[in-house]
């Protein structure tokens, strides 16, 4: 298997001998993504949907049963107020029935929660992918307009967790340009005023 280092050096040497060195630029994708209105909206929506899961009637009922179990347990274990045998047996039976009900309800809720989380995660990944695709597309456009040959994400890490860009000397950062271009795309064009609208031809 050929080592990637010699290949990279060969390509670099070829580029240098063929002409001027390639113009490189940096961009901070993580920063751009975090500032996108779509990202903020997505995070708020995901948070709201997860809170809604916890307001499901199964979760509400489960919390109520757990509270009742705690009360029964407190009564059964309160040495300051010992129970007679009949009452203790009755409370113990009630506790066991409540416990079984809680276990069944918990399994039902956890199954529901798991399905909902899968759907939320699917929408989250879809939304994230769309935003990152937009950033990549706008970055390419800005880079071409400014005459760069390549753009590197300086906020990214390799699969080993090491920063992708370990060193750069005077490499231009086009993050602000990409941000501005994305904002321009999101800003609707102003409507024409009556003075701007062409006059209709006379009949």
FENNORHU-V353726 format. One record per residue. N is the residue number from 1. SS is DSSP state (@ for helix, = for strand, . for the rest). PSI is psi in whole degrees, -180 to 180 (* if undefined). D_FIRST is the distance of its C-alpha to the first C-alpha in Angstrom with 1 decimal. Layout:
N|SS|PSI|D_FIRST + N|SS|PSI|D_FIRST
//
This chain:
1|.|131|0.0 + 2|.|137|3.8 + 3|.|139|6.5 + 4|@|-24|9.2 + 5|@|-51|11.9 + 6|@|-36|11.8 + 7|@|-45|11.6 + 8|@|-44|14.5 + 9|@|-38|16.4 + 10|@|-44|16.2 + 11|@|-41|17.5 + 12|@|-42|20.1 + 13|@|-40|21.2 + 14|@|-44|21.6 + 15|@|-40|23.7 + 16|@|-39|25.8 + 17|@|-27|26.5 + 18|@|-23|27.3 + 19|.|-149|30.0 + 20|.|154|30.8 + 21|.|146|28.4 + 22|.|142|27.6 + 23|.|120|30.2 + 24|=|149|28.9 + 25|=|161|31.1 + 26|=|154|31.0 + 27|=|142|32.5 + 28|.|89|33.4 + 29|@|-41|32.8 + 30|@|-42|34.0 + 31|@|-43|37.3 + 32|@|-45|37.9 + 33|@|-43|37.2 + 34|@|-30|39.6 + 35|@|-8|42.3 + 36|.|135|42.3 + 37|@|-35|45.5 + 38|@|-34|43.6 + 39|@|-46|41.7 + 40|@|-43|45.0 + 41|@|-41|46.6 + 42|@|-45|43.8 + 43|@|-42|44.0 + 44|@|-41|47.8 + 45|@|-42|47.7 + 46|@|-42|45.2 + 47|@|-44|47.4 + 48|@|-40|50.5 + 49|@|-37|49.1 + 50|@|-36|48.0 + 51|@|-35|51.5 + 52|@|-36|53.0 + 53|@|-44|51.2 + 54|@|-10|53.0 + 55|.|5|56.3 + 56|.|148|56.0 + 57|@|-30|59.2 + 58|@|-40|57.3 + 59|@|-40|56.1 + 60|@|-45|59.6 + 61|@|-38|61.2 + 62|@|-43|58.7 + 63|@|-38|59.6 + 64|@|-43|63.3 + 65|@|-40|62.9 + 66|@|-40|61.0 + 67|@|-41|63.9 + 68|@|-39|66.4 + 69|@|-40|64.6 + 70|@|-38|64.7 + 71|@|-46|68.5 + 72|@|-41|69.1 + 73|@|-39|67.2 + 74|@|-40|69.2 + 75|@|-40|72.4 + 76|@|-28|71.4 + 77|@|5|70.4 + 78|.|102|73.2 + 79|@|-19|75.2 + 80|@|-23|77.7 + 81|@|76|78.7 + 82|.|143|78.6 + 83|.|149|78.8 + 84|.|165|81.1 + 85|@|-42|79.6 + 86|@|-45|80.1 + 87|@|-42|78.5 + 88|@|-42|75.6 + 89|@|-40|74.9 + 90|@|-43|75.2 + 91|@|-38|72.8 + 92|@|-40|70.3 + 93|@|-42|70.4 + 94|@|-38|70.0 + 95|@|-44|67.0 + 96|@|-40|65.2 + 97|@|-43|65.8 + 98|@|-38|64.5 + 99|@|-43|61.4 + 100|@|-40|60.6 + 101|@|-40|61.2 + 102|@|-42|58.9 + 103|@|-45|56.0 + 104|@|-45|56.4 + 105|@|-38|56.5 + 106|@|-43|53.6 + 107|@|-40|51.4 + 108|@|-45|52.6 + 109|@|-41|51.9 + 110|@|-36|48.4 + 111|@|-45|47.5 + 112|@|-45|49.0 + 113|@|-42|47.3 + 114|@|-44|43.8 + 115|@|-42|44.2 + 116|@|-40|45.5 + 117|@|-37|42.7 + 118|@|-43|40.1 + 119|@|-41|41.9 + 120|@|-45|42.2 + 121|@|-37|38.5 + 122|@|-46|37.7 + 123|@|-36|40.0 + 124|@|-44|38.7 + 125|@|-41|35.1 + 126|@|-45|36.4 + 127|@|-42|38.4 + 128|@|-43|35.7 + 129|@|-41|33.3 + 130|@|-42|36.0 + 131|@|-43|36.7 + 132|@|-36|33.1 + 133|@|-40|32.8 + 134|@|-43|36.0 + 135|@|-44|34.8 + 136|@|-42|31.6 + 137|@|-46|33.7 + 138|@|-38|36.3 + 139|@|-42|33.8 + 140|@|-42|32.3 + 141|@|-47|35.9 + 142|@|-42|37.0 + 143|@|-43|33.9 + 144|@|-43|34.6 + 145|@|-34|38.3 + 146|.|2|37.7 + 147|.|26|35.2 + 148|.|148|32.1 + 149|.|-26|28.6 + 150|=|150|26.9 + 151|=|133|28.1 + 152|=|137|26.5 + 153|=|105|28.0 + 154|.|-8|29.2 + 155|.|-3|30.5 + 156|.|159|27.2 + 157|=|157|25.0 + 158|.|176|21.4 + 159|.|-6|20.7 + 160|.|1|21.2 + 161|.|-1|24.6 + 162|.|138|24.1 + 163|=|136|25.8 + 164|.|-41|23.5 + 165|.|108|25.5 + 166|.|-27|25.9 + 167|.|140|27.9 + 168|.|139|29.5 + 169|.|107|32.1 + 170|.|27|34.8 + 171|.|127|32.6 + 172|=|143|35.2 + 173|=|119|35.5 + 174|.|19|36.6 + 175|@|-46|37.3 + 176|@|-38|41.0 + 177|@|-41|40.6 + 178|@|-43|38.6 + 179|@|-46|41.2 + 180|@|-41|44.0 + 181|@|-39|42.5 + 182|@|-39|42.1 + 183|@|-38|45.7 + 184|@|-37|46.9 + 185|@|-35|45.4 + 186|@|-16|47.1 + 187|.|120|50.5 + 188|.|147|52.7 + 189|.|141|54.4 + 190|.|143|58.0 + 191|.|147|60.6 + 192|.|138|62.8 + 193|.|173|66.3 + 194|.|-31|69.4 + 195|.|-29|69.6 + 196|.|-26|66.0 + 197|.|137|66.6 + 198|.|141|67.8 + 199|.|139|71.4 + 200|.|148|72.2 + 201|.|146|74.0 + 202|.|143|77.7 + 203|.|*|79.0
//
